[in-house]
Amino acid sequence: MGFRAAHQNGNTMALLVPDFYVLRREPTDLDESYRRTHKGWYPIDMIALVGEVTSTNHETDTGPKLRAYAAAGVPVYALINRNAATAHCFTDPTLPGDDPTKAYYGNESKVHLGEPLTLPSPYPALSTSPHP
């Protein structure tokens, strides 16, 4: 699924396709109408938790995507940074003023890959151990 983050005036801020996510709800008729209107993109307010696993685009996942998710108010951003061998859980999204490039998450927890990443309730810890 792809998600559209919009500015308060309705203009598109970002189009995002997360590596994994947890939805707040199943898509409603209103969500499907939004998707048709916005050429296949669902509203980002459907997301309760979003996650990215870095690859060659680690600078995108740790910069512009992090700020876009925070600006859109996504409550939890889990980031597996393979480049740094760390996992992060960001919470408390903050958008100071109207500039999404200034958005950030107020809280961050960090572990080394191989250690469980604690996520906020009601989510279980995220295993960051390699899988065979």
FIPATI-601071 format. One record per residue: chain; y, z, x of N, C-alpha, C in turn. Coordinates in pm, 1 decimal. Each point is the difference from the previous one (the first is absolute). Example, Ala and Ser with C-alpha at 12.3 -4.5 7.8 and 13.67 -1.06 7.14 Angstrom:
+------+----------+----------+----------+----------+----------+----------+----------+----------+----------+
: kelo :  n.north :     n.up :   n.east : ca.north :    ca.up :  ca.east :  c.north :     c.up :   c.east :
+------+----------+----------+----------+----------+----------+----------+----------+----------+----------+
:    A :   -569.0 :    780.0 :   1319.0 :    119.0 :      0.0 :    -89.0 :    120.0 :      0.0 :     90.0 :
:    A :    105.0 :    -72.0 :    -35.0 :    119.0 :      6.0 :     82.0 :    109.0 :     73.0 :    -77.0 :
+------+----------+----------+----------+----------+----------+----------+----------+----------+----------+
This chain:
+------+----------+----------+----------+----------+----------+----------+----------+----------+----------+
: kelo :  n.north :     n.up :   n.east : ca.north :    ca.up :  ca.east :  c.north :     c.up :   c.east :
+------+----------+----------+----------+----------+----------+----------+----------+----------+----------+
:    A :   -118.0 :      0.0 :     84.5 :    118.0 :      0.0 :    -84.5 :    124.1 :      0.0 :     88.9 :
:    A :    101.9 :    -68.2 :    -45.7 :    129.0 :      1.8 :     66.3 :    101.8 :     72.0 :    -86.0 :
:    A :     95.8 :     64.0 :     63.6 :     98.7 :     81.0 :    -71.2 :    141.0 :    -40.3 :     39.7 :
:    A :     89.8 :      3.9 :    -97.0 :    140.3 :    -35.9 :     19.3 :     85.3 :    125.0 :     -6.0 :
:    A :     76.3 :     23.3 :    105.6 :     99.1 :    108.5 :      1.2 :    135.7 :    -63.1 :    -27.2 :
:    A :     75.3 :     58.7 :    -89.8 :    128.9 :    -56.4 :    -38.8 :    113.7 :     97.2 :     28.3 :
:    A :    116.1 :    -56.5 :     28.8 :    122.1 :     78.9 :     10.8 :     37.2 :     48.4 :   -140.1 :
:    A :     93.1 :     93.8 :    -10.1 :     43.0 :     50.5 :   -130.2 :     59.3 :   -109.5 :    -86.9 :
:    A :     55.1 :   -105.1 :     62.5 :     58.2 :   -108.8 :    -78.8 :   -104.5 :   -101.4 :    -45.3 :
:    A :   -128.1 :     22.6 :     35.5 :   -107.3 :    -87.1 :    -43.4 :    -39.9 :   -106.9 :    100.0 :
:    A :     80.1 :    -21.7 :    103.2 :    -35.0 :    -98.6 :    102.0 :   -118.7 :     49.1 :     82.4 :
:    A :    -79.3 :    -93.3 :     48.1 :   -117.0 :     35.2 :     79.7 :     41.5 :     58.8 :    134.1 :
:    A :    -56.9 :    116.6 :     31.9 :     21.1 :     65.5 :    128.4 :   -112.0 :    -42.1 :     95.5 :
:    A :   -125.5 :      3.0 :    -50.5 :   -114.6 :    -33.8 :     84.0 :   -119.2 :    -35.7 :    -88.0 :
:    A :    -84.6 :    -88.5 :     52.7 :   -128.2 :    -32.2 :    -60.3 :   -105.7 :     53.0 :     95.7 :
:    A :    -87.1 :     88.5 :    -49.9 :    -91.4 :     73.5 :     87.8 :   -144.7 :    -12.8 :    -46.8 :
:    A :    -89.4 :    -22.7 :     94.6 :   -143.6 :     -3.9 :    -26.3 :    -64.1 :    104.6 :     90.6 :
:    A :    -21.4 :    121.5 :    -52.6 :    -54.6 :    107.1 :     83.7 :   -147.7 :    -23.2 :     32.2 :
:    A :    -45.3 :     61.6 :    109.4 :   -141.1 :     -7.5 :     36.5 :    -86.8 :     80.3 :    -96.1 :
:    A :     50.6 :    113.5 :    -47.3 :    -69.6 :     76.2 :   -104.1 :    103.5 :     78.4 :    -79.5 :
:    A :    -37.2 :     39.4 :   -122.1 :     93.6 :     68.9 :    -88.1 :    -75.3 :     74.9 :   -108.3 :
:    A :     68.7 :     95.7 :    -60.6 :    -46.3 :     70.5 :   -118.7 :    107.7 :    -21.8 :   -104.8 :
:    A :    -42.2 :    -46.0 :   -118.3 :     96.6 :    -25.3 :   -107.4 :     23.1 :    125.8 :    -82.8 :
:    A :    120.5 :     12.7 :    -52.8 :     32.9 :    109.0 :    -93.8 :    -68.4 :    -23.9 :   -134.0 :
:    A :    -19.3 :   -129.7 :    -30.4 :    -54.0 :    -38.4 :   -130.7 :    -63.1 :   -137.9 :     12.0 :
:    A :    -83.9 :    -30.4 :    -95.9 :    -50.4 :   -136.4 :    -12.6 :    117.2 :    -86.8 :    -48.7 :
:    A :      1.7 :   -129.0 :     36.4 :    109.5 :    -86.0 :    -47.5 :      6.7 :     -2.7 :   -153.0 :
:    A :    118.5 :     23.8 :    -52.4 :     23.0 :     -4.1 :   -144.3 :     43.7 :   -140.3 :    -40.2 :
:    A :     16.1 :    -22.5 :   -131.0 :     52.6 :   -128.5 :    -46.5 :    138.8 :    -25.4 :     58.9 :
:    A :     81.1 :    104.5 :     10.6 :    133.2 :    -13.3 :     59.0 :     -9.4 :    -39.2 :    148.0 :
:    A :    -94.7 :     60.8 :     73.4 :    -20.5 :    -35.9 :    140.3 :    -43.1 :   -145.9 :     13.0 :
:    A :    -87.0 :    -45.2 :    -89.0 :    -46.2 :   -138.9 :      4.2 :    114.2 :    -95.9 :    -33.1 :
:    A :     85.9 :     39.3 :    -90.8 :    117.4 :    -81.6 :    -31.8 :     92.5 :     -8.6 :    121.2 :
:    A :     18.8 :    112.4 :     67.1 :     81.7 :      4.7 :    122.2 :    -59.7 :    -94.4 :    104.5 :
:    A :   -132.9 :      6.2 :     15.4 :    -68.9 :    -83.2 :     98.2 :     21.5 :   -148.4 :    -29.5 :
:    A :     -8.4 :    -38.3 :   -126.2 :     22.5 :   -141.0 :    -36.0 :    144.5 :    -40.4 :     27.4 :
:    A :     94.2 :     87.0 :    -31.6 :    142.1 :    -28.0 :     22.0 :     32.2 :    -12.9 :    148.3 :
:    A :    -68.3 :     79.9 :     83.1 :     30.6 :      4.2 :    143.2 :   -106.3 :    -71.7 :     84.0 :
:    A :    -55.9 :   -104.3 :    -55.3 :    -88.6 :    -94.0 :     72.3 :   -118.3 :     67.2 :     68.9 :
:    A :    -65.8 :     91.4 :    -70.5 :   -122.8 :     60.4 :     50.3 :     14.3 :    136.2 :     64.4 :
:    A :    121.0 :     52.7 :      8.1 :     22.9 :    129.4 :     65.9 :     10.5 :    111.6 :   -103.4 :
:    A :    -76.1 :    106.8 :     21.2 :      6.2 :    118.1 :    -87.0 :    117.2 :     88.8 :     41.9 :
:    A :     48.4 :     85.7 :    -93.8 :    107.8 :     93.5 :     37.1 :    -54.0 :    107.5 :     94.9 :
:    A :     79.1 :     32.1 :    100.2 :    -44.8 :     95.0 :    102.2 :    -13.3 :    141.9 :    -55.2 :
:    A :     61.7 :     29.7 :   -113.4 :    -11.4 :    136.0 :    -54.2 :   -140.6 :     30.0 :    -52.5 :
:    A :    -90.4 :    -98.2 :      5.8 :   -140.1 :     24.2 :    -36.8 :    -74.2 :     76.8 :    109.4 :
:    A :     55.3 :      2.0 :    122.5 :    -70.3 :     57.1 :    115.3 :     26.5 :    149.5 :     13.8 :
:    A :   -109.7 :     76.5 :     16.5 :     10.4 :    142.8 :     28.9 :    -16.7 :     27.0 :    149.0 :
:    A :    -85.5 :    -79.6 :     65.3 :    -25.8 :     13.5 :    142.9 :    -23.4 :   -139.2 :     54.9 :
:    A :     57.5 :    -28.9 :    115.4 :    -17.9 :   -129.7 :     64.2 :    -42.7 :     23.0 :    144.1 :
:    A :    -78.1 :    -94.5 :     52.4 :    -43.7 :     12.9 :    138.2 :      1.8 :   -132.5 :     73.4 :
:    A :     27.3 :     10.7 :    127.7 :      0.2 :   -116.6 :     88.6 :    -81.1 :     35.0 :    124.5 :
:    A :    -72.5 :   -100.1 :     48.9 :    -72.6 :      9.9 :    126.3 :     62.4 :   -104.7 :     90.6 :
:    A :     55.6 :     44.3 :    110.8 :     71.0 :    -94.0 :     86.1 :    -96.6 :    -96.1 :     68.2 :
:    A :     52.4 :   -116.3 :     28.7 :    -71.7 :    -97.8 :     81.5 :    102.7 :    -55.1 :     96.3 :
:    A :     15.5 :   -128.1 :      6.1 :    102.1 :    -55.7 :     88.8 :    140.2 :     23.4 :    -54.4 :
:    A :     10.2 :     39.0 :   -126.5 :    130.4 :     21.3 :    -64.3 :     39.1 :    147.3 :     -4.2 :
:    A :    -41.9 :     79.3 :     99.6 :     25.2 :    144.5 :     -8.5 :    148.2 :     33.1 :    -10.9 :
:    A :     87.5 :    -81.8 :     55.2 :    143.7 :     28.0 :    -11.9 :     48.2 :    -16.7 :   -144.0 :
:    A :    -60.5 :    -91.6 :    -74.4 :     35.2 :    -17.0 :   -141.7 :    -45.1 :    121.0 :    -80.6 :
:    A :   -124.0 :     45.8 :     23.4 :    -54.8 :    113.3 :    -75.6 :     71.7 :    130.7 :     30.0 :
:    A :     50.8 :     15.4 :    122.9 :     65.7 :    125.2 :     38.1 :    151.5 :     -4.6 :    -17.6 :
:    A :     54.0 :   -113.3 :    -37.1 :    144.5 :    -15.1 :    -17.7 :     35.6 :    -48.9 :   -138.7 :
:    A :     13.3 :   -132.2 :    -18.7 :     45.7 :    -52.7 :   -129.0 :    -86.3 :     40.0 :   -119.8 :
:    A :   -133.1 :     -0.5 :     15.0 :    -84.6 :     38.5 :   -114.0 :     17.0 :    147.8 :    -32.2 :
:    A :      4.5 :     84.2 :    101.5 :     19.8 :    143.1 :    -22.9 :    130.7 :     22.0 :    -77.0 :
:    A :    107.0 :    -64.7 :     44.9 :    129.5 :     17.1 :    -68.2 :     -2.4 :    -58.5 :   -141.2 :
:    A :    -67.8 :   -112.3 :    -19.8 :     -6.5 :    -60.6 :   -133.8 :    -75.4 :     90.4 :    -96.9 :
:    A :   -113.4 :     55.7 :     44.0 :    -74.4 :     91.2 :    -87.3 :     82.8 :    124.7 :    -31.1 :
:    A :     69.4 :     54.7 :    100.1 :     84.3 :    118.0 :    -22.8 :    114.2 :    -33.8 :    -95.3 :
:    A :     66.3 :   -114.0 :     21.0 :    111.9 :    -40.5 :    -86.5 :    -44.7 :    -19.8 :   -143.3 :
:    A :   -124.4 :    -47.0 :    -17.9 :    -52.9 :    -22.5 :   -134.9 :    -52.0 :    128.2 :    -64.2 :
:    A :     -3.5 :    109.5 :     76.7 :    -43.3 :    128.1 :    -55.7 :   -150.5 :     18.8 :     -4.8 :
:    A :    -76.6 :    -76.6 :     78.2 :   -145.3 :     19.8 :      4.6 :    -25.0 :    139.2 :     59.0 :
:    A :    -67.7 :     88.0 :    -76.1 :     -9.1 :    140.7 :     40.7 :    -74.3 :     27.3 :    130.8 :
:    A :   -104.9 :    -77.6 :     29.0 :    -82.0 :     25.8 :    118.4 :    -26.9 :   -131.4 :     72.1 :
:    A :     25.8 :     -1.4 :    130.1 :    -28.1 :   -115.4 :     85.1 :    -92.6 :     45.6 :    111.4 :
:    A :   -123.8 :    -50.9 :     -0.6 :    -96.3 :     30.5 :    105.5 :     -0.9 :   -117.8 :     96.8 :
:    A :     11.0 :     29.1 :    126.8 :      7.5 :   -103.3 :    102.8 :   -104.5 :     27.5 :    107.7 :
:    A :    -86.9 :    -97.0 :     20.8 :    -94.9 :      6.0 :    110.7 :     57.2 :    -90.7 :    107.7 :
:    A :     49.3 :     60.9 :    107.4 :     63.1 :    -75.4 :    107.4 :   -101.9 :    -17.9 :    112.8 :
:    A :    -70.3 :   -113.4 :     -5.2 :   -103.1 :    -25.8 :    100.7 :     62.1 :    -18.6 :    138.5 :
:    A :    122.2 :    -46.1 :      4.9 :     68.5 :    -21.0 :    127.1 :     21.5 :    132.2 :     74.6 :
:    A :     36.2 :    105.1 :    -74.0 :     24.3 :    131.5 :     59.8 :   -119.4 :     94.9 :    -14.1 :
:    A :   -108.6 :    -45.4 :    -68.0 :   -119.5 :     82.3 :    -25.0 :     35.0 :    127.3 :    -76.1 :
:    A :     89.3 :    -14.1 :   -101.1 :     41.5 :    113.2 :    -83.0 :     -5.8 :    -37.6 :   -148.2 :
:    A :     -4.3 :    101.3 :    -82.5 :      8.0 :    -16.9 :   -144.9 :    111.7 :     90.5 :    -50.8 :
:    A :     74.9 :    -49.3 :    -97.4 :    117.8 :     71.4 :    -49.5 :     -3.1 :      6.0 :   -152.7 :
:    A :     48.4 :    109.0 :    -54.0 :     22.6 :     12.3 :   -143.8 :    147.4 :     32.6 :    -19.7 :
:    A :     71.2 :    -92.5 :    -63.5 :    142.5 :     18.6 :    -27.7 :     17.4 :     35.3 :   -147.5 :
:    A :     82.6 :    100.7 :    -28.8 :     29.7 :     40.6 :   -137.2 :    149.7 :     27.4 :    -14.1 :
:    A :     43.5 :     22.5 :   -120.2 :    139.8 :     28.7 :    -33.0 :     93.1 :   -116.5 :     35.4 :
:    A :    -18.1 :   -114.0 :    -69.3 :     86.5 :   -115.2 :     27.4 :    145.6 :     29.8 :    -33.1 :
:    A :     89.6 :    -47.2 :     86.2 :    143.3 :     23.9 :    -16.9 :     76.1 :   -129.6 :     21.7 :
:    A :     90.0 :    -29.0 :    -91.5 :     88.6 :   -115.3 :     12.6 :    143.2 :     51.7 :     -1.3 :
:    A :     59.6 :     17.7 :    118.9 :    139.1 :     47.1 :      2.9 :     94.1 :   -116.0 :    -33.6 :
:    A :     72.0 :     12.8 :   -107.9 :     90.6 :   -107.2 :    -41.5 :    -75.6 :   -117.9 :    -57.9 :
:    A :     53.9 :   -119.8 :     17.5 :    -59.1 :   -120.4 :    -57.4 :    -61.8 :    -92.4 :    103.6 :
:    A :     -6.4 :     39.9 :    124.7 :    -47.9 :    -87.9 :    106.2 :   -147.4 :     27.9 :     30.1 :
:    A :    -91.7 :    -90.2 :    -43.2 :   -142.7 :     24.8 :     22.4 :    -39.5 :      3.3 :    147.5 :
:    A :     82.2 :    -55.2 :     88.2 :    -33.8 :      4.5 :    142.9 :     18.9 :    140.4 :     57.0 :
:    A :     60.4 :     90.0 :    -77.5 :     19.9 :    138.8 :     43.2 :   -103.3 :     94.6 :    -61.9 :
:    A :    -91.2 :    -54.2 :    -83.1 :    -98.9 :     83.4 :    -68.5 :   -100.1 :     57.3 :    100.6 :
:    A :    -53.2 :    117.1 :    -33.0 :    -96.3 :     66.1 :     87.3 :    -83.9 :     96.7 :    -82.5 :
:    A :   -103.2 :     52.2 :     62.5 :    -81.3 :    105.3 :    -60.1 :     37.4 :    131.7 :     66.9 :
:    A :     21.3 :    103.3 :    -82.0 :     44.4 :    129.2 :     51.1 :   -107.4 :     78.0 :     72.3 :
:    A :   -126.8 :    -25.7 :    -31.7 :   -109.0 :     74.6 :     63.1 :   -101.0 :    -96.9 :     59.7 :
:    A :    -50.6 :     37.9 :    116.4 :   -103.8 :    -79.4 :     65.7 :   -102.3 :     93.8 :     61.8 :
:    A :   -126.9 :    -27.5 :    -25.7 :   -106.4 :     67.7 :     73.5 :    -71.4 :   -106.4 :     81.7 :
:    A :    -52.0 :     39.9 :    115.9 :    -56.3 :    -96.1 :     94.1 :   -124.6 :     58.5 :     64.2 :
:    A :   -102.9 :    -83.3 :     13.6 :   -122.0 :     38.7 :     70.6 :    -42.4 :   -115.8 :     90.3 :
:    A :    -87.0 :     30.4 :     94.1 :    -58.9 :   -104.6 :     82.9 :   -115.0 :    -63.4 :    -78.7 :
:    A :    -22.1 :   -128.8 :     20.9 :   -112.1 :    -65.1 :    -67.5 :   -128.7 :     73.5 :     35.7 :
:    A :    -85.4 :     16.5 :    -99.0 :   -121.7 :     79.1 :     15.1 :     11.2 :    134.7 :    -68.6 :
:    A :    124.6 :     46.4 :    -21.4 :     24.6 :    125.6 :    -71.1 :     32.1 :    -32.0 :   -145.6 :
:    A :    -35.4 :     89.7 :    -94.1 :     35.2 :    -24.9 :   -140.2 :    151.2 :     11.3 :    -21.6 :
:    A :     53.2 :    -89.8 :    -80.2 :    142.6 :      2.4 :    -34.8 :     15.1 :     68.4 :   -134.6 :
:    A :     67.8 :    112.4 :     -2.5 :     22.8 :     73.0 :   -124.4 :    101.8 :    -74.9 :    -84.7 :
:    A :    -36.5 :    -22.4 :   -125.4 :     88.6 :    -64.0 :    -97.6 :     39.7 :    104.3 :   -103.8 :
:    A :    112.2 :    -19.2 :    -68.4 :     40.1 :     97.6 :   -102.0 :    -97.1 :      0.1 :   -118.6 :
:    A :     -1.3 :    111.0 :    -70.4 :    -80.5 :     12.7 :   -121.1 :     41.1 :   -109.7 :    -98.1 :
:    A :    -88.3 :    -62.6 :    -68.4 :   -141.4 :     30.1 :    -22.2 :    -95.4 :    -78.8 :     89.5 :
:    A :     47.7 :    -56.1 :    108.3 :    -82.1 :    -88.2 :     82.7 :    -80.2 :     78.5 :    102.3 :
:    A :   -123.5 :    -47.3 :     28.2 :    -77.0 :     62.8 :    107.4 :     54.8 :    -45.5 :    135.6 :
:    A :    -42.6 :     67.6 :    105.0 :     39.1 :    -42.2 :    134.7 :    -56.6 :   -139.6 :     25.9 :
:    A :     71.6 :    -77.5 :     76.1 :    -38.4 :   -135.6 :     33.7 :    -72.0 :      1.4 :    133.9 :
:    A :   -123.9 :    -46.8 :      2.1 :    -73.9 :     -8.1 :    125.9 :     59.9 :   -111.5 :     84.9 :
:    A :     26.4 :     30.3 :    126.0 :     50.3 :   -102.3 :     91.6 :   -102.0 :    -29.1 :    109.8 :
:    A :   -121.8 :     45.9 :    -19.9 :   -107.3 :    -27.7 :     96.0 :    -45.4 :   -144.8 :    -14.0 :
:    A :    -41.2 :    -59.9 :    111.7 :    -51.6 :   -136.5 :     -9.0 :   -128.5 :     -4.5 :    -81.0 :
:    A :    -17.2 :   -107.2 :    -73.1 :   -121.4 :    -17.8 :    -79.3 :    -85.4 :   -106.4 :     67.8 :
:    A :   -131.0 :     24.3 :      5.8 :    -88.8 :    -97.6 :     65.9 :     -4.2 :   -134.0 :    -73.1 :
+------+----------+----------+----------+----------+----------+----------+----------+----------+----------+
